Amino acid sequence: MQAAEGRFSPAADAALKRVFAAIGVPEQAPFSPDPFQLEALEAVENADCLVTAPTGAGKTWIAEQAIHRVLARGGRAWYACPLKALSNAKFADFGRIFGPEQVGILTGDRKENADAAVIVGTTEILRNQLYDAMHRGESLGFDFVVLDEAHFLGDRERGVVWEEVMIYLPSRIPLLLLSATIGNAREIAAWLSSVRGRPCRVVEESRRPVPLFPLFLHPTGLILPFNRISRRGTATGGLHEKVLRFVRSKRSPFGNRPPSFGRIIEALRRFDLLPAIFFLKSRAECDQALSACLGNQPANGDRLSRTDAIVREFKALSERIGRHRQLYHLTELAVASHHAGQLPIWKLLVERLMTEGLLDAVFATSTVAAGVNFPARTIVLLYSDRFNGSEFLPLDPTEFHQMTGRAGRRGMDRIGFVLTVPNRFMDILHVAALLNAEPSDVQSRIHINFSMVLNLLLSHSPAQIEDLLRRSFAAFRRGKAMRRGSGRLEAAERLWREFEQHLAFLREHGYVDRESALTADGLWASRLRVDQPLLIAEGFRRAAFPQNDPALLAGLIATFVFEKEIEGRLSEKLIPRPLASAYRRLALALSPFVEEMLNSGFEARPFSIRPAAALYAWAKGATWERTLEICELEEGDLAVLILRTADNLRHVAALAEVFPEPAAAAVEAVAAILRDPVVDAL
C-alpha cells in the first residue's frame, strides 16, 4: 500500500495539543478494586454471574478472588479459555498467584497436574469432562467454573461447546462468565436462570480503564481529531469538520491510497503515539508491511539489549527462531507481523516483546483482537470490513470493540488512540457509527453432530435429550422473539429433527440399537471426540487403519483434520509406496460409507493425500523445510495440522481396550510429530 508521498509531512492539528499533552505513564497507586469488581465478587457467592467490561478493566481479578475463596473452603475450580495460548498464559499466571502445586492445565497439547485444585484448560476439555461425569452418573468434581471470553457462545464453529457447557453444568456449581463484548447480556442471564434454576446476575461496566481517543490521518500527514472536540480536549461525537470535509470531497491528494507504513510509524513516533498495532486484512499484507519499515531505527540501546536477551531465551527453546526470515525486522527495526500463518513459538516471542514495550509496531490480522492479550498505545485501522472466511463484510460492533480494546495499556498509558487511515477500503462513516455502537448480540450456534449424539446417549434417553434441546439458548431466543410458545417449539423441533436424523443414521449402522441405546461399537466411538468421529470409527471397524505403524497412522489421521483446499495434484514422487497403499486401502474402505453420509444429508470432507504425505514424512523424521514443501502450507498452518493430528491421535490412543495395537501406535505417533518447532514455548 505505497503512495506518492511527496506531500506527506507529519503534523498535528492544533486542537490535539491538549490531548497529546495527556500522553504518558499514569502515577502508580495502590490497587483498589472498582465497584463493579466488588459487585461481581459478591454476586458469585449465591448466584451465577455474567460480567461484561472493557478489555483491561480487571475481569480476571474477580475470578482470582473468587477462586481464592473456593480454595479457602477446600473446593476446586475450573477456568475455561477459548484458546490454548490463553490457557497457557493463565496457567503460568495462576501458578504464581495460587502456587504451582495448586494449579493444573488440560488442553489438547498439555496435561499437567490434572488433580490440582485449580484447573485451567480449553472449553472443549471441560465439555468432555461433563460428558464423562454424566456417563458415570456423577456430578463434576468441581465447586466453581469460570468461562472466560464468554462471547464465544456466538462463535460460528465453536459456540456449540459453550452452550453445551452451560446446559450440562450441574446447577450446584456457580458459574462466572467474563466478556468484553456482549450486547444481550441480560437475555443470556435470563436464559441461564431458566435452564439452570438459579439466579444469574449481570454486572456491567462501560468505563474503559484507559480512555480511548479517535484520530484521523489525513493523506497530507496531518493528524486530526476524528470527532469534534470540546474545549476540555474530549471527543464530543460527530465528525470533526475537517474530517467531514474530507469525506465529502470527491478525491483525495493520493487517489485514496494511504502513505506507506513506514511513514505512518514516523508520524506516530513524532507525537509519542507508539507502540501501535496495525490491523490488516491478510497474512500476506502483514508480512509485506515489514519491508516498508526499513527506515525504522530504534535508538534506545537498552531496549535493543533487552530484545536480544529475550530472543536468545527463545532461541534456546527452538533453533528455528535464529533462522526466522523476519528476525532482522524484529531485532533491528522493532517491528513484527503476527498472524495464524506463523509458528506458535514465533507468535509468542512477538507477544512477549510487545507486552514488554520493546516493539514499535505489530502488523496483525483481526485474530489478535479476539484472542491475544497484548495492547498498544495506538490501534491503526486501514479497513472497515473483515473477511469472515467466505466473504468480506463490514466490521460489526463486537469486532470493532475487540480491536479498539487493545488501545491503551493499563498502568502504562493515560490515554489510548485509534487512528483511522482513509483509503478505498475504508468507510469512514461506518467507523464513526461503530465508535458509538453497542456490542452485537450473541446468537446461539447450537447444532447437532455425531459426537454430541453419541456422548449424550451415554447418559440420556432420547426423551431426556429432547428436553435438553428445548432448554437451549436457540429455543429460548426464538420463544422470546415470538412471545408465544410456538416460537420456542419451532427452534426446539428443528434441533430435535436434526437429532433424530443423526440417531437414525447411527442406528442404521450399528452404533445404536433399536431401543436407542449405544451398542458396543457406539460406546467406544463416543470416545472419539473429534471433528469426524464416525469416519474414523468406520475406518477402525473396517480394519482400514494400519495396526502398528505410527507414521502411517499419523498420515492417515491427518486426512480427517485437514480443512484447507490446495490447488494442484501432489507429485507421485512425494508419496512413498507404503503410504500410497495404505491411503488407497482407507479410501476404498470408506468411500461407500462417505456416499451414504452424503446421501443422508450429512457433510463429509473429501479425502486428500497431501496432508497424509506431509504428516507421514514428518513422523518419519523429515526436516521442517521438506515437510513444508510437501504440504504447501504456511508454517503456522502446518503447525496447526500437526497439533490437531496429535489431538486426534490421543483420542485413538484412548481406545486401547478395543484396538490395542493402533492405540499403542497412536501414542508413538504423537511423540514422533510433536517436536521442534511445533511444540509451543511454555
KAHUQUI-V516339 format. One record per residue. N is the residue number from 1. RES is the residue in one small letter. PHI is phi in radians with two decimals (NA if undefined). Layout:
{{N | RES | PHI} {N | RES | PHI}}
This chain:
{{1 | m | NA} {2 | q | -1.50} {3 | a | -2.39} {4 | a | -1.24} {5 | e | -1.87} {6 | g | -1.03} {7 | r | -1.68} {8 | f | -1.44} {9 | s | -2.43} {10 | p | -0.99} {11 | a | -2.76} {12 | a | -2.23} {13 | d | -1.07} {14 | a | -1.03} {15 | a | -1.14} {16 | l | -1.57} {17 | k | -0.99} {18 | r | -1.19} {19 | v | -1.13} {20 | f | -1.18} {21 | a | -1.16} {22 | a | -1.46} {23 | i | -1.15} {24 | g | 2.68} {25 | v | -1.59} {26 | p | -1.20} {27 | e | -1.15} {28 | q | -1.31} {29 | a | -2.38} {30 | p | -0.99} {31 | f | -1.15} {32 | s | -2.40} {33 | p | -1.08} {34 | d | -1.36} {35 | p | -0.98} {36 | f | -1.16} {37 | q | -1.16} {38 | l | -1.17} {39 | e | -1.10} {40 | a | -1.16} {41 | l | -1.11} {42 | e | -1.20} {43 | a | -1.10} {44 | v | -1.27} {45 | e | -1.25} {46 | n | -2.47} {47 | a | -2.79} {48 | d | -1.29} {49 | c | -2.58} {50 | l | -1.96} {51 | v | -1.85} {52 | t | -2.07} {53 | a | -2.72} {54 | p | -1.02} {55 | t | -0.96} {56 | g | 1.48} {57 | a | -1.35} {58 | g | 1.91} {59 | k | -1.18} {60 | t | -1.11} {61 | w | -1.01} {62 | i | -1.06} {63 | a | -1.08} {64 | e | -1.07} {65 | q | -1.16} {66 | a | -1.13} {67 | i | -1.16} {68 | h | -0.94} {69 | r | -1.15} {70 | v | -1.10} {71 | l | -1.11} {72 | a | -1.09} {73 | r | -1.61} {74 | g | 1.40} {75 | g | -1.66} {76 | r | -2.21} {77 | a | -2.34} {78 | w | -2.03} {79 | y | -2.04} {80 | a | -1.74} {81 | c | -2.09} {82 | p | -1.34} {83 | l | -2.19} {84 | k | -1.10} {85 | a | -1.08} {86 | l | -1.19} {87 | s | -1.08} {88 | n | -1.07} {89 | a | -1.16} {90 | k | -1.17} {91 | f | -1.05} {92 | a | -1.16} {93 | d | -1.08} {94 | f | -1.19} {95 | g | -1.07} {96 | r | -1.26} {97 | i | -1.40} {98 | f | -1.79} {99 | g | 1.75} {100 | p | -1.04} {101 | e | -1.24} {102 | q | -1.61} {103 | v | -2.16} {104 | g | -2.20} {105 | i | -2.37} {106 | l | -2.36} {107 | t | -2.32} {108 | g | -1.13} {109 | d | -1.83} {110 | r | -2.28} {111 | k | -2.49} {112 | e | -2.32} {113 | n | 0.91} {114 | a | -1.15} {115 | d | -1.73} {116 | a | -1.17} {117 | a | -1.24} {118 | v | -2.12} {119 | i | -1.96} {120 | v | -1.94} {121 | g | -3.01} {122 | t | -1.37} {123 | t | -1.10} {124 | e | -1.08} {125 | i | -1.15} {126 | l | -1.07} {127 | r | -1.03} {128 | n | -1.11} {129 | q | -1.14} {130 | l | -1.16} {131 | y | -0.97} {132 | d | -1.10} {133 | a | -1.11} {134 | m | -1.12} {135 | h | -1.10} {136 | r | -1.41} {137 | g | 1.26} {138 | e | -2.01} {139 | s | -1.59} {140 | l | -0.95} {141 | g | -1.41} {142 | f | -2.38} {143 | d | -2.07} {144 | f | -2.86} {145 | v | -2.29} {146 | v | -2.00} {147 | l | -1.89} {148 | d | -1.37} {149 | e | 0.89} {150 | a | -1.13} {151 | h | -1.17} {152 | f | -1.09} {153 | l | -0.92} {154 | g | -1.68} {155 | d | -1.21} {156 | r | -1.04} {157 | e | -1.58} {158 | r | -1.99} {159 | g | -1.03} {160 | v | -1.02} {161 | v | -1.17} {162 | w | -1.08} {163 | e | -1.18} {164 | e | -1.05} {165 | v | -1.03} {166 | m | -1.15} {167 | i | -1.37} {168 | y | -1.42} {169 | l | -1.05} {170 | p | -0.98} {171 | s | -1.15} {172 | r | -1.22} {173 | i | -1.63} {174 | p | -1.06} {175 | l | -2.11} {176 | l | -1.99} {177 | l | -1.95} {178 | l | -2.14} {179 | s | -2.79} {180 | a | -1.68} {181 | t | -2.43} {182 | i | -2.34} {183 | g | -1.43} {184 | n | -1.96} {185 | a | -1.04} {186 | r | -1.22} {187 | e | -1.17} {188 | i | -1.10} {189 | a | -1.10} {190 | a | -1.11} {191 | w | -1.11} {192 | l | -1.03} {193 | s | -1.06} {194 | s | -1.27} {195 | v | -1.47} {196 | r | -1.81} {197 | g | 1.22} {198 | r | -2.49} {199 | p | -1.12} {200 | c | -2.23} {201 | r | -1.63} {202 | v | -1.80} {203 | v | -2.07} {204 | e | -2.03} {205 | e | -2.30} {206 | s | -1.72} {207 | r | -1.31} {208 | r | -1.30} {209 | p | -1.12} {210 | v | -2.13} {211 | p | -1.00} {212 | l | -1.86} {213 | f | -2.11} {214 | p | -1.49} {215 | l | -2.15} {216 | f | -2.37} {217 | l | -1.73} {218 | h | -1.22} {219 | p | -1.00} {220 | t | -1.34} {221 | g | 1.80} {222 | l | -1.39} {223 | i | -1.54} {224 | l | -2.06} {225 | p | -1.13} {226 | f | -1.21} {227 | n | -1.87} {228 | r | -1.02} {229 | i | -2.19} {230 | s | -1.46} {231 | r | -1.12} {232 | r | -1.41} {233 | g | 1.51} {234 | t | -1.98} {235 | a | -1.24} {236 | t | -1.90} {237 | g | 1.67} {238 | g | 1.46} {239 | l | -1.14} {240 | h | -1.03} {241 | e | -1.02} {242 | k | -1.28} {243 | v | -1.20} {244 | l | -1.08} {245 | r | -1.11} {246 | f | -1.11} {247 | v | -1.06} {248 | r | -1.37} {249 | s | -1.26} {250 | k | -1.49} {251 | r | -2.58} {252 | s | -1.92} {253 | p | -0.98} {254 | f | -2.04} {255 | g | 1.07} {256 | n | 1.19} {257 | r | -1.86} {258 | p | -1.34} {259 | p | -1.13} {260 | s | -1.16} {261 | f | -1.08} {262 | g | -1.08} {263 | r | -1.20} {264 | i | -1.12} {265 | i | -1.07} {266 | e | -1.03} {267 | a | -1.15} {268 | l | -1.13} {269 | r | -1.14} {270 | r | -1.02} {271 | f | -1.93} {272 | d | 1.04} {273 | l | -1.84} {274 | l | -1.67} {275 | p | -1.37} {276 | a | -2.33} {277 | i | -1.97} {278 | f | -1.65} {279 | f | -1.59} {280 | l | -2.07} {281 | k | -1.38} {282 | s | -2.29} {283 | r | -1.08} {284 | a | -1.06} {285 | e | -1.08} {286 | c | -1.06} {287 | d | -1.22} {288 | q | -1.17} {289 | a | -1.05} {290 | l | -1.10} {291 | s | -1.20} {292 | a | -1.52} {293 | c | -1.99} {294 | l | -1.13} {295 | g | -1.52} {296 | n | -1.37} {297 | q | -2.20} {298 | p | -1.07} {299 | a | -1.57} {300 | n | -1.34} {301 | g | -1.13} {302 | d | -1.09} {303 | r | -1.14} {304 | l | -1.12} {305 | s | -1.19} {306 | r | -1.15} {307 | t | -1.08} {308 | d | -1.05} {309 | a | -1.11} {310 | i | -1.21} {311 | v | -1.09} {312 | r | -1.08} {313 | e | -1.05} {314 | f | -1.34} {315 | k | -1.07} {316 | a | -1.19} {317 | l | -1.50} {318 | s | -2.60} {319 | e | -1.17} {320 | r | -1.26} {321 | i | -1.04} {322 | g | -1.18} {323 | r | -1.89} {324 | h | -1.13} {325 | r | -1.16} {326 | q | -1.85} {327 | l | -1.13} {328 | y | -1.05} {329 | h | -1.07} {330 | l | -1.22} {331 | t | -1.51} {332 | e | -1.72} {333 | l | -1.89} {334 | a | 1.05} {335 | v | -2.32} {336 | a | -2.71} {337 | s | -1.88} {338 | h | -2.55} {339 | h | -2.81} {340 | a | -1.23} {341 | g | -1.42} {342 | q | -1.76} {343 | l | -1.10} {344 | p | -0.96} {345 | i | -1.21} {346 | w | -1.18} {347 | k | -1.09} {348 | l | -1.12} {349 | l | -1.10} {350 | v | -1.05} {351 | e | -1.10} {352 | r | -1.09} {353 | l | -1.14} {354 | m | -1.19} {355 | t | -1.15} {356 | e | -1.64} {357 | g | 1.26} {358 | l | -1.81} {359 | l | -2.08} {360 | d | -1.47} {361 | a | -2.66} {362 | v | -2.19} {363 | f | -1.79} {364 | a | -2.39} {365 | t | -1.46} {366 | s | -1.20} {367 | t | -1.07} {368 | v | -1.07} {369 | a | -1.14} {370 | a | -1.48} {371 | g | -2.47} {372 | v | -2.14} {373 | n | -1.78} {374 | f | -2.37} {375 | p | -1.61} {376 | a | -2.53} {377 | r | -1.24} {378 | t | -2.31} {379 | i | -1.85} {380 | v | -1.93} {381 | l | -1.90} {382 | l | -1.99} {383 | y | -2.42} {384 | s | -1.99} {385 | d | -2.28} {386 | r | -2.62} {387 | f | -1.46} {388 | n | -1.68} {389 | g | 1.93} {390 | s | -2.35} {391 | e | -2.76} {392 | f | -1.56} {393 | l | -2.25} {394 | p | -1.02} {395 | l | -0.95} {396 | d | -1.68} {397 | p | -0.99} {398 | t | -1.13} {399 | e | -1.07} {400 | f | -1.12} {401 | h | -1.15} {402 | q | -1.14} {403 | m | -1.17} {404 | t | -1.20} {405 | g | -1.13} {406 | r | -1.48} {407 | a | -1.52} {408 | g | 1.76} {409 | r | -1.73} {410 | r | -1.06} {411 | g | 1.48} {412 | m | -2.08} {413 | d | -2.29} {414 | r | -1.53} {415 | i | -2.70} {416 | g | -2.04} {417 | f | -2.30} {418 | v | -2.14} {419 | l | -1.84} {420 | t | -1.63} {421 | v | -1.93} {422 | p | -1.23} {423 | n | -2.93} {424 | r | -1.22} {425 | f | -1.76} {426 | m | -1.98} {427 | d | -1.70} {428 | i | -1.13} {429 | l | -1.17} {430 | h | -1.17} {431 | v | -1.09} {432 | a | -1.04} {433 | a | -1.19} {434 | l | -1.18} {435 | l | -1.01} {436 | n | -1.93} {437 | a | -1.42} {438 | e | -1.34} {439 | p | -1.00} {440 | s | -1.18} {441 | d | -1.20} {442 | v | -1.53} {443 | q | -1.71} {444 | s | -1.29} {445 | r | -2.05} {446 | i | -1.14} {447 | h | -2.62} {448 | i | -1.65} {449 | n | -2.41} {450 | f | -1.14} {451 | s | -1.08} {452 | m | -1.07} {453 | v | -1.09} {454 | l | -1.05} {455 | n | -1.31} {456 | l | -1.20} {457 | l | -1.21} {458 | l | -1.08} {459 | s | -2.35} {460 | h | -2.26} {461 | s | -1.44} {462 | p | -0.95} {463 | a | -1.11} {464 | q | -1.20} {465 | i | -1.18} {466 | e | -1.04} {467 | d | -1.14} {468 | l | -1.05} {469 | l | -1.16} {470 | r | -1.21} {471 | r | -1.68} {472 | s | -1.22} {473 | f | -1.15} {474 | a | -1.05} {475 | a | -1.15} {476 | f | -1.10} {477 | r | -1.13} {478 | r | -1.12} {479 | g | -1.12} {480 | k | -1.19} {481 | a | -1.14} {482 | m | -1.44} {483 | r | 0.99} {484 | r | -2.52} {485 | g | -1.06} {486 | s | -1.10} {487 | g | -1.14} {488 | r | -1.03} {489 | l | -1.13} {490 | e | -1.06} {491 | a | -1.15} {492 | a | -1.12} {493 | e | -1.19} {494 | r | -1.08} {495 | l | -1.11} {496 | w | -1.14} {497 | r | -1.11} {498 | e | -1.09} {499 | f | -1.08} {500 | e | -1.09} {501 | q | -1.11} {502 | h | -1.15} {503 | l | -1.08} {504 | a | -1.08} {505 | f | -1.15} {506 | l | -1.12} {507 | r | -1.16} {508 | e | -1.09} {509 | h | -1.88} {510 | g | 1.42} {511 | y | -1.60} {512 | v | -2.37} {513 | d | -1.56} {514 | r | -1.15} {515 | e | -1.55} {516 | s | 1.13} {517 | a | -1.83} {518 | l | -1.19} {519 | t | -1.39} {520 | a | -1.03} {521 | d | -1.15} {522 | g | -1.13} {523 | l | -1.11} {524 | w | -1.32} {525 | a | -1.15} {526 | s | -1.12} {527 | r | -1.44} {528 | l | -1.55} {529 | r | -1.54} {530 | v | -2.27} {531 | d | -1.16} {532 | q | -2.19} {533 | p | -1.12} {534 | l | -1.24} {535 | l | -1.16} {536 | i | -1.15} {537 | a | -1.06} {538 | e | -1.11} {539 | g | -1.04} {540 | f | -1.33} {541 | r | -1.08} {542 | r | -1.66} {543 | a | 0.93} {544 | a | -1.63} {545 | f | -1.69} {546 | p | -1.11} {547 | q | -1.47} {548 | n | -2.52} {549 | d | -2.12} {550 | p | -1.01} {551 | a | -1.16} {552 | l | -1.11} {553 | l | -1.11} {554 | a | -1.06} {555 | g | -1.10} {556 | l | -1.22} {557 | i | -1.12} {558 | a | -1.05} {559 | t | -1.14} {560 | f | -1.59} {561 | v | -1.98} {562 | f | -1.38} {563 | e | -2.04} {564 | k | -1.39} {565 | e | -1.73} {566 | i | -2.11} {567 | e | -1.32} {568 | g | 1.59} {569 | r | -1.44} {570 | l | -1.44} {571 | s | -1.06} {572 | e | -1.08} {573 | k | -1.12} {574 | l | -1.62} {575 | i | -2.01} {576 | p | -1.01} {577 | r | -1.01} {578 | p | -1.04} {579 | l | -1.21} {580 | a | -1.01} {581 | s | -1.16} {582 | a | -1.16} {583 | y | -1.14} {584 | r | -1.10} {585 | r | -1.11} {586 | l | -1.15} {587 | a | -1.10} {588 | l | -1.15} {589 | a | -1.18} {590 | l | -1.66} {591 | s | -0.96} {592 | p | -1.07} {593 | f | -1.19} {594 | v | -1.05} {595 | e | -1.07} {596 | e | -1.13} {597 | m | -1.05} {598 | l | -1.11} {599 | n | -1.15} {600 | s | -1.58} {601 | g | 1.61} {602 | f | -1.76} {603 | e | -1.43} {604 | a | -2.64} {605 | r | -1.16} {606 | p | -1.15} {607 | f | -1.27} {608 | s | -2.43} {609 | i | -1.46} {610 | r | -1.06} {611 | p | -1.10} {612 | a | -1.10} {613 | a | -1.14} {614 | a | -1.15} {615 | l | -1.22} {616 | y | -1.08} {617 | a | -1.11} {618 | w | -1.12} {619 | a | -1.17} {620 | k | -1.50} {621 | g | 1.81} {622 | a | -1.07} {623 | t | -1.23} {624 | w | -1.09} {625 | e | -1.10} {626 | r | -1.14} {627 | t | -1.16} {628 | l | -1.11} {629 | e | -1.07} {630 | i | -1.22} {631 | c | -1.47} {632 | e | 0.98} {633 | l | -2.02} {634 | e | -1.27} {635 | e | -0.98} {636 | g | -1.11} {637 | d | -1.21} {638 | l | -1.14} {639 | a | -1.06} {640 | v | -1.11} {641 | l | -1.02} {642 | i | -1.16} {643 | l | -1.14} {644 | r | -1.23} {645 | t | -1.10} {646 | a | -1.06} {647 | d | -1.10} {648 | n | -1.11} {649 | l | -1.12} {650 | r | -1.10} {651 | h | -1.20} {652 | v | -1.12} {653 | a | -1.08} {654 | a | -1.29} {655 | l | -1.70} {656 | a | -1.03} {657 | e | -1.21} {658 | v | -1.73} {659 | f | -2.24} {660 | p | -1.08} {661 | e | -1.23} {662 | p | -1.06} {663 | a | -1.10} {664 | a | -1.15} {665 | a | -1.13} {666 | a | -1.13} {667 | v | -1.07} {668 | e | -1.13} {669 | a | -1.13} {670 | v | -1.04} {671 | a | -1.11} {672 | a | -1.30} {673 | i | -1.68} {674 | l | -1.59} {675 | r | -2.44} {676 | d | -0.90} {677 | p | -1.80} {678 | v | -1.35} {679 | v | -1.15} {680 | d | -1.13} {681 | a | -1.34} {682 | l | -1.68}}
